[in-house]
Amino acid sequence: MCLICSGRGFGLRYPGTELASAAEGATGLTRRQMIATAAAASIVSAPTTAWAAPNHTTVFRNGRIYTVEDAQPWAEAVVTKGNRIAYVGNDAGAAKFIRGGAEVIDLGGRMVLPGFVDAHWHLATATFANGAWVNYERVEDIYDAVRQYAAAHPKDKVIPGFGWMVTSFPETGPRKEPLDAIVPDRPVLLVSNDFHNYWVNSKFLEMAGITKDTPRDVVPGASWFEKDPKTGEPTGFICEVPAFFLALEALEKHGIQPYGVNTAVSAMEEWQRKLAAAGVTSVFDAGFAIWPDQQHNGFDILMGLERRGKLLHRVVGSYYHNDPKIDPLPIIRGYKKKYRSALVEANVLKLVADGTEAAHTAYYLEPYADRPDSRGEMLLPPDVLNRVVRAADAEGLDMHVHACGDGAVRLTLDAFEAAIKANGPRNRRHTICHAFVTAPSDIRRFRELGLVANTQIQWGVPDPYVLRVQKYLGEERGNRQYTFKSFIDQGVTVSFGTDALATGYKVVYKPLEAIQSGHTRQEPGKPDGPVLAPASERLSVAELIRGYTINGAYQLRKENEIGSIRTGKLADLVVLEKNLFDVTAHDIGKVNVQLTMMNGRITHRGGI
């Protein structure tokens, strides 16, 4: 689970840092914050060539076009003209468009889908993937990756990395000694795959001034520097962001800033290409919480990429809110006015109701099985949640609320119900995201209130992370995780998003890999492995495609523009090498995306 979503992360205040006022950035910025803000602004204001849709015709023929349109689910051909779909039908009808320089692509029976809509991402997390990739099960592979990266970057002041799995180590975390043996003279900083935990070497601790005498707890029970029980020395494991940020602040005094805005720009640009290659054409960004008081940096970077023609998908973004002391409405109100371009919008308020299950901070109706004195906690107290939801709904704002535990889901449903009753009927697109454990009696309330359920279906497999969570929840409740077939059967609109790059176990950002997991409820690469109970919650391929296309479009208020293949809609298409309805279930994630088109522009081409 992602700290960006959990509220246990970069949105927390930490000692020594003053966040900006409700005007976000109006006062109180540190020198470092002002430099970062100025850097992001300069990226946008630099003279560039604006992104523009092409003005030509492309004819896709001889294919298996799955339209996600009930009236015409299958077609042979689709024609795009400029940034719109001009024709959907048979090859004979498409032939009349083959003139005047039109490009003709013979699909040879390949499958075409609407462009994937990833309805929950965190684009700024790419910043942390700039370094050694250590998302491996075997610790030896982690050490090899660090060794190779350090050798390839001999002049770098710091060796960053991302993706180590918390479940590969005891609850006291990994230790510094193996990293010391690989890199003794430069700080090493490895961020975990869920962004909650940090693994550093002795040089990092030394430069950050973290010693035996440093207090262990930064936020008691929530964030700390792990200490050896015998010697009292720091072990190299740092838990949660408040402690981590203290270390980063100290490291900056040595001129080391691993996650500056320039790093974010290059990382987000690189991930444009990766997302396009995965078939993603639209993204909902669930918050730039790595800049808690400067979230505009993320939008400035995106608009800068758009101006330079480097933004390869459209983005609907949000303002991330989890601080009860701040009124988020003036901020998101200002964002809506400022960020409205062809590809970038900021119009959703992201709220964080509770924490995460693995950290025992998700809020449940009943206590944790392994901690009978705790049900978790609400990060936004119910009275604050109710007040903000009612006020934002009255303004017509769409909200995207993080709620993992069934208690947080119920309180969020209650808040939306009260707001709807107070403010009257209108066209709403509120979303509750995650909802990993939802009381069966509450599922129907999503439909009754017109709410979207957004989830990370790729996590619903029996990997070590989920098995650990099951122990925390107990058997009965643990077997009620990821019951989204029941949601769909009760008429709830379910959308999917990877929450990338965060994860509990292996990083997944490709929709096809997530579709495979949702269809099998088994770990990828383990066709004979166990199925996450209950097996009856497996989703059909058609249901999963809808969740990654038209349902995501609906969540973003764009179902009339994207999400299906229909004449007049925007030309967002994905060409697959094989028909997903024909391949075996455990091969879905291996199907190659051979072409991606967004707004009539080919953003990825490989093999066709």
Residue, then its C-alpha position, 0 to 999 in steps of 0.5 A: m500500500c502506498l504511503i502517498c495514499s495512506g496519509r502516513g507519508f509525505g503529507l505529514r508534517y514533521p519537526g522543523t518544517e513549516l507548511a504553507s498557509a491555506a493559499e498554498g505557498a503564500t507564506g512560510l516557504t523555506r529557502r529549499q521550498m522556494i528554490a523548488t517552486a521556482a524551478a518548477a515554474s521555470i520548466v513551464s515558462a521555458p519557450t517550447t513547442a506546444w503539443a498538438a494533435p496530428n491532422h491526418t487519417t489513419v485506417f486500421r483494418n482487418g482487426r478484432i476491434y473490441t469497442v466496449e460499446d454494447a450496441q456494437p461490441w465488435a468491429e473489423a475496422v476503425v478510422t481516425k481523422g485528426n484526434r477523433i474517431a471517424y468510423v467504426g465498422n467493417d473493412a468495406g466501409a473503411a475503404k472509402f477513407i483510404r485516400g489523400g495520404a491516409e496511413v493504412i495499418d493492416l492489423g492482421g487479426r490483432m485486437v484493438l481496445p480503447g486506450f487504457v484509463d488508469a484511474h489511480w496513479h501517482l506520477a511523482t513517485a517516478t522520482f524515486a525510481n531514478g536509481a537502482w531498481v531493487n524490486y526483487e524477491r531475492v536479497e542477493d538480486i538487491y545487492d547485485a543491483v546496488r553493486q551494478y548501479a554504484a559501479a555505473h555511477p562512480k561520481d554520484k554523491v548518493i546511491p538511490g534505489f527503489g522497490w525492496m519488499v518489506t516482507s523479505f525482512p523481519e518487522t525490525g527491517p533490513r540492516k546497514e551492514p550488507l550495504d556497507a560491504i557494497v558501498p562504504d564511502r557514499p550514502v545509500l538510500l533504498v526506498s521500499n516498494d510501499f514508500h513507507n520504509y527506508w534502508v540506508n547504510s552507515k555513511f548515510l547515517e553518519m552524514a545525516g547525523i543519526t547516532k546512538d544518541t539520536p532519539r529513536d521515536v520521531v512520531p511515537g508509534a508511527s515513525w522512528f529510527e530502528k535501533d539495535p536492542k543490544t548496542g543502541e546503534p541505528t540499524g539502517f532501517i527508518c520507518e515512515v516519512p517523518a523520520f525520513f524527512l528529518a534525515l533528508e533535511a540533514l543530508e541537504k547540508h552536505g549538498i545532497q538532495p536526491y529528490g529535487v524537482n529536476t529529478a522529478v521532471s526527468a523521471m516523469e518524462e521517462w515514465q510517459r514512454k513506459l505508460a504509453a508502451a503499456g497502453v495507457t492513454s489517460v491517468f487520474d493522478a491521486g495527489f502530488a503528496i511528495w510536495p505537501d505544501q507545493q503540490h502545484n509543482g506536479f501540475d507545473i511539470l506536467m504542463g511543461l511536458e505538454r508544452r514540449g510535446k512530451l506528455l503522452h497521456r491526458v491527466v486529471g489531477s487532484y489536490y491531496h488533503n489529509d491535514p485537518k488544520i488546512d481548508p483545502l477548498p481555496i487550494i483546489r478552487g485555485y487549481k481548477k482555474k489555473y490548470r486547464s489545458a488540452l491534456v492537464e486538468a486539476n479538478v478533484l479533491k483527494l481526501v485520506a480517511d484512514g491509513t493502511e492495513a499492513a501498518h495497522t492504521a486502516y480503520y476497521l469495524e472490529p479490532y485487528a486479530d493480532r491487536p485486539d485493543s486496536r481498530g486502526e485510526m481515522l486520519l481525518p476525524p469523522d467530524v472533519l471528514n463530514r464537514v469537508v465532504r459536505a462543503a466540497d459537494a456543495e461547490g460541485l467538486d468531485m472527491h476521491v477518498h482513500a478508505c482501506g478498512d471497512g470502518a473507514v469505508r462506512l464512515t465515508l459512505d455516511a459522509f457522502e450520504a449526509a452531503i447528498k441529502a443536504n445539497g440535493p441531487r446533481n451529477r456527481r462522480h465521487t469515488i471511494c478508492h481501495a475499499f479492500v475490505t468492505a462490509p457486505s451490507d455496505i456494497r449496495r450503498f455505493r450504487e444507491l449513492g452513485l459512487v464509483a469504487n476504485t481499486q487496485i485489482q492486481w493486489g488481490v492475489p495471495d502474495p506474501y504481503v496479502l498473506r501477512v495482512q490476512k494474519y492481521l485481519g483474521e481468517e473470516r475478514g481476511n477472506r473478504q478482501y478484494t470482493f469486487k465481483s460482488f460490487i459489480d454484481q450489485g450494479v456498482t461502477v468499478s474502476f481500476g488503477t495501479d496506484a503505481l509505483a507503490t505496491g505491497y509486493k511486486v510493482v505493477y503498472k501495466p494494465l494487462e498484468a493487473i487484468q490477469s491478476g483480477h481474472t485469476r486471483q493468483e500470483p503471476g507466474k504461478p498458474d498452479g499456485p493458490v487462489l485468493a479466497p473466495a475464488s468466486e470473486r474472480l472477474s471476467v476479462a470483459e469486466l476487467i476491460r470495462g474497469y480499465t476503460i469506460n468505467g475509468a472514463y466515467q470516474l473522470r467525467k470523460e465517458n463521452e470523450i474516451g473509454s470506448i471506440r465510437t465515432g466522434k470520440l477522441a482517438d485513443l486506441v491500443v493494438l494488442e498482438k493477441n485477443l485477450f479473449d483467446v489467450t489462456a488466463h495466465d498469459i494475459g499479462k504477457v500480451n504485447v502492446q504493439l501500438t498506442m494512439m492518444n488523441g490521434r497521435i501514435t505515442h508507442r509503436g513496436g511490432i506493427 
